[in-house]
Amino acid sequence: MIVKIKCLNEDFEELEEYVAEEVMVRIIGNGSLVSELYCSPSNLEFLAVGHLASLGYLVDEVKVEFPDIYVKYRKGTFGKPSDFKVGIDKIFELVRNVTKSQVWEITSATHCALLYSDSKHLKCEDVSRSCAVDKVIGMAVANNIDFGKSVLALTCRISETIVRKAANLGIPVIATKGAVTSAGI
């Protein structure tokens, strides 16, 4: 909780409000810097696993020594073609479900990603939409989810970055209540 000053029509009001925490972390893989990311400071193991999985790597070991996340990784294979089908009612249900986000309800400052497969719902919130996706991908890897038979539901806009992550893993369906950028189409 922090104190912030709200200004409305030249009137100032001092408020105590919950604010979403944002930190910088470094993913260091096989001894070299892989990425610096700004994210919420939770589920950092899943963040590293998901981030690397979306780049085509399997993580063998993760050690968090905040702000650094040390990983050992190797080339992996994802994205097997599938004949996965999902009904429109299920897609609408998933989009409704992903918009029910606890931290967002308090702060209005997070994005949420939900991955659905075989009746499993995995969900993550983060201040960064890409990191929310990375975290839910990391959860899916830990739960041995078949990405080729899954749906990624989001609260954020769908950008080229999000589409690339999903495509690299073979996720066949992405749904959002938000917009899609031209590069995301």
C-alpha positions in Angstrom: 0.0 0.0 0.0 1.4 3.4 -0.9 0.1 7.0 -0.7 -0.7 8.6 -3.9 -2.1 12.0 -4.8 -5.1 12.1 -7.1 -5.9 15.3 -9.0 -9.3 15.8 -10.4 -10.4 19.2 -11.7 -7.8 21.1 -9.6 -8.8 19.3 -6.4 -6.1 17.2 -4.8 -6.9 14.2 -2.7 -4.4 12.0 -0.8 -5.3 8.3 -1.0 -3.8 5.1 0.2 -4.0 2.5 -2.5 -2.7 -0.9 -3.5 -0.2 -0.7 -6.3 1.0 -3.6 -8.4 4.7 -4.3 -7.7 7.0 -4.3 -10.7 10.6 -5.5 -10.6 13.4 -6.2 -13.1 14.8 -9.7 -13.2 17.6 -11.2 -15.3 17.4 -14.7 -16.8 20.9 -16.0 -16.9 21.1 -19.2 -18.9 24.1 -21.5 -19.2 26.2 -18.7 -17.8 25.1 -15.9 -20.1 22.4 -13.2 -19.9 19.3 -14.4 -21.8 16.9 -11.6 -21.0 16.1 -8.7 -18.7 12.4 -8.5 -18.0 10.1 -6.2 -15.9 7.5 -8.2 -14.2 5.5 -9.0 -11.0 7.8 -10.6 -8.5 5.9 -13.9 -8.3 6.2 -17.3 -10.1 9.7 -16.4 -11.3 10.6 -20.1 -11.9 7.6 -20.4 -14.2 8.6 -17.1 -15.9 12.0 -18.4 -16.8 10.7 -21.8 -18.0 8.0 -20.3 -20.0 10.1 -17.6 -21.5 12.7 -20.1 -22.7 10.1 -22.6 -23.9 8.5 -19.9 -26.1 12.0 -19.5 -27.6 12.3 -23.3 -28.2 14.3 -24.4 -25.2 13.7 -26.9 -22.4 14.9 -25.9 -18.9 16.6 -28.6 -16.9 17.3 -26.5 -13.8 16.1 -23.2 -12.3 17.5 -21.4 -9.3 16.1 -18.0 -8.2 18.5 -15.6 -6.5 16.5 -12.4 -6.9 16.9 -10.4 -9.1 18.7 -13.2 -11.0 17.1 -16.4 -12.3 19.8 -19.0 -13.2 18.8 -21.7 -15.6 20.4 -24.6 -17.4 18.6 -25.2 -20.7 18.9 -27.0 -24.0 17.2 -27.0 -27.4 13.7 -28.5 -27.2 10.8 -29.4 -29.4 7.3 -28.0 -29.2 4.6 -27.4 -31.6 3.3 -30.7 -32.8 0.4 -30.3 -35.3 -2.9 -31.5 -33.9 -6.5 -31.8 -35.0 -7.7 -29.9 -31.8 -11.1 -28.4 -31.9 -12.9 -26.2 -29.4 -16.4 -24.8 -29.4 -17.2 -21.1 -29.4 -19.1 -21.5 -26.1 -15.9 -22.8 -24.5 -13.9 -19.9 -25.9 -16.4 -17.3 -24.5 -16.3 -19.1 -21.1 -12.5 -19.0 -21.0 -12.4 -15.3 -21.9 -15.0 -14.6 -19.1 -12.9 -16.6 -16.7 -9.6 -14.9 -17.5 -11.1 -11.5 -16.9 -11.7 -12.5 -13.2 -8.3 -11.5 -11.9 -7.6 -10.9 -8.2 -4.7 -8.4 -8.4 -6.3 -6.5 -11.3 -9.5 -6.1 -9.1 -7.3 -4.3 -6.5 -4.8 -2.4 -8.6 -6.2 -2.2 -12.2 -2.5 -2.7 -13.3 -2.1 -6.3 -14.3 -2.7 -8.6 -17.3 -4.0 -12.1 -17.0 -3.2 -15.2 -19.1 -5.1 -18.5 -18.9 -4.1 -21.7 -20.6 -6.8 -24.4 -21.0 -6.2 -28.0 -22.0 -8.0 -31.2 -21.2 -10.3 -29.5 -18.6 -7.3 -28.0 -16.8 -7.2 -24.2 -16.3 -3.8 -22.6 -15.5 -3.8 -18.9 -14.8 -1.3 -16.2 -14.1 -1.3 -12.4 -13.6 1.5 -10.0 -14.2 2.2 -6.3 -14.8 3.6 -7.4 -18.2 1.4 -9.1 -20.7 4.3 -11.0 -22.2 5.4 -12.1 -18.7 1.9 -13.3 -17.8 2.0 -15.4 -21.0 5.5 -16.7 -20.1 4.4 -17.6 -16.6 1.3 -19.6 -17.7 3.5 -21.3 -20.3 6.0 -22.3 -17.6 3.1 -23.6 -15.5 1.9 -25.6 -18.5 5.4 -27.1 -19.0 5.5 -28.1 -15.3 2.1 -29.8 -15.7 3.0 -31.6 -18.9 0.2 -29.8 -20.9 0.0 -30.7 -24.6 0.2 -27.2 -26.2 -1.2 -28.6 -29.5 -4.5 -29.2 -27.6 -4.8 -25.9 -25.7 -6.4 -22.5 -25.8 -4.6 -19.3 -24.6 -7.1 -16.8 -23.2 -5.9 -13.2 -22.4 -7.0 -9.9 -21.0 -4.5 -8.0 -23.1 -4.2 -7.0 -26.7 -2.7 -9.7 -28.9 0.6 -8.5 -30.4 3.1 -10.1 -32.7 5.1 -11.1 -29.6 2.2 -13.0 -28.1 1.3 -14.7 -31.4 5.0 -15.8 -31.9 5.1 -17.3 -28.4 1.9 -19.3 -29.1 3.0 -20.3 -32.6 6.4 -21.5 -31.4 4.7 -23.8 -28.9 2.0 -25.0 -31.3 -0.9 -23.4 -29.3 -3.7 -23.4 -32.0 -6.2 -20.9 -30.4 -5.7 -17.5 -28.8 -8.6 -15.5 -27.5 -8.9 -12.1 -25.9 -11.5 -9.6 -24.9 -8.9 -7.0 -26.0 -7.8 -5.9 -29.4 -5.3 -7.4 -31.9 -2.5 -5.4 -33.5 -1.8 -5.5 -37.2 1.4 -7.4 -36.6 -0.6 -9.9 -34.5 -2.9 -10.9 -37.3 
